[in-house]
Amino acid sequence: MARKSVYVIDLTKIEGDGSFPCPKCGTLISPDDETETVYTILETKMKGEDLEELIIQCKVCGSKIRLTGFLSYPTSQVE
């Protein structure tokens, strides 16, 4: 079985609505898509009550993507 690639995306470096292309196949992954048709959530990592990291998998190519940068946003700015 081929080993799947693991990519890291820092959300603080993404502009716009938070959508980004899969680093391997280019499929657009949107945080607004809650249907999990394009990606699936594999793991969530918390720091206290705050989301620290999210690991998702692209359903098109199978790549694992580690999303970081959640803790960089002050909670007072989150609505």
N, CA, C and O of each residue as an XYZ file, in Angstrom:
316
protein
N       0.840     -1.179      0.000
C       0.000      0.000      0.000
C       0.890      1.249      0.000
O       1.841      1.345      0.776
N       0.574      2.184     -0.865
C       1.373      3.404     -0.970
C       1.127      4.300      0.233
O       0.008      4.401      0.736
N       2.195      4.949      0.684
C       2.081      5.858      1.818
C       1.492      7.176      1.344
O       1.925      7.722      0.329
N       0.520      7.685      2.063
C      -0.128      8.943      1.715
C       0.722     10.119      2.177
O       1.395     10.045      3.205
N       0.686     11.193      1.415
C       1.423     12.400      1.766
C       0.734     13.123      2.915
O      -0.490     13.094      3.038
N       1.538     13.772      3.753
C       1.006     14.591      4.835
C       1.478     16.016      4.606
O       2.677     16.270      4.490
N       0.542     16.933      4.541
C       0.852     18.330      4.291
C       0.424     19.158      5.495
O      -0.489     18.775      6.225
N       1.085     20.295      5.702
C       0.736     21.208      6.786
C       0.321     22.539      6.166
O       1.038     23.100      5.337
N      -0.841     23.035      6.577
C      -1.315     24.331      6.118
C      -1.567     25.204      7.338
O      -2.332     24.843      8.232
N      -0.910     26.356      7.358
C      -1.075     27.331      8.431
C      -2.204     28.272      8.028
O      -2.069     29.034      7.070
N      -3.298     28.221      8.746
C      -4.472     29.017      8.403
C      -4.237     30.517      8.517
O      -4.982     31.304      7.933
N      -3.212     30.922      9.261
C      -2.931     32.351      9.370
C      -2.356     32.913      8.073
O      -2.290     34.129      7.897
N      -1.944     32.038      7.174
C      -1.363     32.477      5.912
C      -2.362     32.410      4.753
O      -2.005     32.697      3.611
N      -3.607     32.033      5.042
C      -4.639     31.939      4.006
C      -5.481     33.203      4.023
O      -5.949     33.639      5.076
N      -5.667     33.784      2.852
C      -6.504     34.969      2.742
C      -7.888     34.571      2.240
O      -8.080     33.478      1.707
N      -8.843     35.470      2.417
C     -10.190     35.224      1.907
C     -11.040     34.479      2.906
O     -10.946     34.705      4.113
N     -11.880     33.579      2.390
C     -12.862     32.882      3.229
C     -12.316     31.633      3.906
O     -13.055     30.927      4.591
N     -11.031     31.355      3.721
C     -10.428     30.185      4.360
C     -10.354     28.968      3.471
O      -9.812     27.941      3.878
N     -10.889     29.058      2.260
C     -10.792     27.943      1.320
C      -9.363     27.830      0.809
O      -8.657     28.831      0.686
N      -8.941     26.603      0.511
C      -7.597     26.382     -0.009
C      -7.601     25.138     -0.880
O      -8.425     24.245     -0.682
N      -6.685     25.068     -1.847
C      -6.594     23.865     -2.676
C      -5.818     22.771     -1.958
O      -4.879     23.047     -1.211
N      -6.217     21.537     -2.191
C      -5.438     20.409     -1.670
C      -4.029     20.550     -2.243
O      -3.874     20.743     -3.448
N      -2.998     20.456     -1.395
C      -1.617     20.618     -1.873
C      -1.199     19.583     -2.913
O      -0.264     19.828     -3.676
N      -1.869     18.435     -2.961
C      -1.471     17.402     -3.912
C      -2.285     17.442     -5.201
O      -1.717     17.442     -6.293
N      -3.628     17.476     -5.080
C      -4.456     17.349     -6.286
C      -5.152     18.646     -6.700
O      -5.693     18.724     -7.804
N      -5.150     19.667     -5.832
C      -5.742     20.948     -6.189
C      -7.231     21.073     -5.941
O      -7.809     22.121     -6.231
N      -7.870     20.041     -5.416
C      -9.296     20.112     -5.111
C      -9.533     21.199     -4.071
O      -8.827     21.260     -3.064
N     -10.522     22.058     -4.309
C     -10.805     23.149     -3.385
C     -11.458     22.619     -2.113
O     -12.483     21.939     -2.162
N     -10.855     22.936     -0.987
C     -11.367     22.536      0.320
C     -11.855     23.792      1.022
O     -11.091     24.737      1.219
N     -13.121     23.801      1.398
C     -13.735     24.973      2.009
C     -14.146     24.670      3.444
O     -14.709     23.610      3.714
N     -13.869     25.595      4.373
C     -14.299     25.386      5.754
C     -15.819     25.463      5.899
O     -16.369     25.009      6.902
N     -16.494     26.032      4.909
C     -17.954     26.129      4.950
C     -18.643     24.828      4.541
O     -19.839     24.658      4.778
N     -17.894     23.913      3.929
C     -18.456     22.635      3.485
C     -18.506     21.667      4.660
O     -17.491     21.085      5.043
N     -19.678     21.506      5.216
C     -19.845     20.607      6.358
C     -20.355     19.231      5.944
O     -20.633     18.391      6.800
N     -20.480     18.996      4.637
C     -21.023     17.728      4.152
C     -19.980     16.621      4.122
O     -20.327     15.443      4.049
N     -18.704     16.991      4.177
C     -17.591     16.045      4.081
C     -17.613     15.263      2.769
O     -17.253     14.087      2.744
N     -18.035     15.909      1.675
C     -17.981     15.249      0.375
C     -16.591     15.346     -0.244
O     -16.204     14.471     -1.017
N     -15.830     16.398      0.081
C     -14.500     16.597     -0.485
C     -13.415     16.166      0.493
O     -12.342     15.729      0.077
N     -13.682     16.284      1.773
C     -12.699     15.911      2.789
C     -13.415     15.294      3.985
O     -14.625     15.446      4.155
N     -12.646     14.604      4.798
C     -13.178     14.051      6.035
C     -12.263     14.452      7.182
O     -11.045     14.520      7.011
N     -12.833     14.713      8.336
C     -12.046     15.074      9.516
C     -11.552     13.793     10.178
O     -12.347     12.924     10.537
N     -10.245     13.683     10.335
C      -9.648     12.500     10.956
C      -9.401     12.688     12.442
O      -9.604     11.771     13.237
N      -8.957     13.892     12.813
C      -8.571     14.108     14.211
C      -8.662     15.589     14.550
O      -8.338     16.446     13.728
N      -9.101     15.879     15.759
C      -9.063     17.248     16.273
C      -8.175     17.250     17.512
O      -8.250     16.347     18.345
N      -7.339     18.271     17.620
C      -6.481     18.410     18.796
C      -6.869     19.704     19.497
O      -6.935     20.772     18.887
N      -7.121     19.580     20.785
C      -7.553     20.722     21.585
C      -6.444     21.134     22.544
O      -5.626     20.320     22.973
N      -6.444     22.422     22.864
C      -5.578     22.943     23.921
C      -6.535     23.620     24.891
O      -6.980     24.746     24.667
N      -6.840     22.914     25.971
C      -7.887     23.382     26.877
C      -9.222     23.283     26.164
O      -9.630     22.200     25.744
N      -9.901     24.411     26.028
C     -11.183     24.438     25.327
C     -11.059     24.972     23.908
O     -12.064     25.122     23.213
N      -9.834     25.263     23.470
C      -9.600     25.850     22.159
C      -9.086     24.813     21.167
O      -8.306     23.927     21.516
N      -9.540     24.944     19.927
C      -9.064     24.078     18.860
C      -7.640     24.470     18.497
O      -7.372     25.623     18.157
N      -6.732     23.512     18.570
C      -5.321     23.772     18.279
C      -4.951     23.325     16.866
O      -4.195     24.002     16.170
N      -5.488     22.184     16.452
C      -5.086     21.583     15.187
C      -6.199     20.674     14.683
O      -6.938     20.077     15.466
N      -6.302     20.582     13.379
C      -7.302     19.723     12.756
C      -6.590     18.918     11.679
O      -5.844     19.480     10.878
N      -6.810     17.621     11.653
C      -6.228     16.788     10.608
C      -7.381     16.281      9.752
O      -8.309     15.633     10.237
N      -7.290     16.601      8.452
C      -8.330     16.188      7.519
C      -7.703     15.334      6.427
O      -6.482     15.294      6.280
N      -8.555     14.649      5.658
C      -8.066     13.849      4.543
C      -8.865     14.198      3.304
O     -10.096     14.180      3.326
N      -8.168     14.516      2.222
C      -8.805     14.795      0.940
C      -9.397     13.494      0.419
O      -8.706     12.478      0.344
N     -10.678     13.523      0.057
C     -11.319     12.311     -0.442
C     -11.008     12.041     -1.907
O     -11.285     10.952     -2.409
N     -10.430     13.029     -2.599
C     -10.089     12.840     -4.007
C      -8.781     12.071     -4.152
O      -8.715     11.087     -4.888
N      -7.725     12.523     -3.441
C      -6.408     11.887     -3.600
C      -5.940     11.125     -2.362
O      -4.964     10.378     -2.428
N      -6.633     11.308     -1.229
C      -6.263     10.583     -0.017
C      -5.207     11.253      0.837
O      -4.807     10.698      1.860
N      -4.738     12.443      0.442
C      -3.707     13.135      1.211
C      -4.225     13.576      2.567
O      -5.371     14.004      2.705
N      -3.360     13.465      3.567
C      -3.688     13.982      4.891
C      -3.162     15.397      4.993
O      -2.043     15.687      4.569
N      -3.980     16.286      5.561
C      -3.630     17.693      5.668
C      -3.803     18.117      7.118
O      -4.880     17.982      7.698
N      -2.723     18.633      7.691
C      -2.760     19.106      9.076
C      -2.948     20.615      9.053
O      -2.098     21.351      8.553
N      -4.067     21.067      9.598
C      -4.380     22.494      9.641
C      -3.959     23.064     10.976
O      -4.378     22.577     12.026
N      -3.130     24.100     10.942
C      -2.654     24.760     12.152
C      -3.026     26.239     12.092
O      -3.528     26.718     11.076
N      -2.779     26.950     13.173
C      -3.012     28.388     13.191
C      -4.300     28.799     13.866
O      -4.621     29.987     13.904
N      -5.050     27.845     14.401
C      -6.314     28.171     15.066
C      -6.093     29.047     16.294
O      -6.877     29.962     16.545
N      -5.043     28.783     17.056
C      -4.805     29.512     18.296
C      -4.241     30.908     18.056
O      -4.125     31.693     18.997
N      -3.891     31.230     16.821
C      -3.337     32.533     16.510
C      -4.402     33.628     16.463
O      -4.089     34.818     16.511
N      -5.670     33.204     16.369
C      -6.757     34.174     16.306
C      -7.255     34.458     17.710
O      -7.642     33.527     18.416
N      -7.259     35.727     18.144
C      -7.792     36.050     19.467
C      -9.280     35.689     19.525
O     -10.025     35.948     18.580
N      -9.702     35.093     20.637
C     -11.095     34.670     20.767
C     -12.046     35.851     20.737
O     -13.226     35.667     20.435
N     -11.583     37.049     21.038
C     -12.458     38.227     21.013
C     -12.844     38.598     19.588
O     -13.821     39.318     19.384
N     -12.076     38.108     18.575
C     -12.384     38.401     17.188
C     -13.294     37.357     16.572
O     -13.829     37.583     15.486
N     -13.488     36.230     17.222
C     -14.325     35.176     16.698
C     -15.770     35.473     17.099
O     -16.082     35.701     18.267
N     -16.640     35.460     16.082
C     -18.056     35.746     16.362
C     -18.882     34.493     16.290
O     -20.094     34.539     16.497
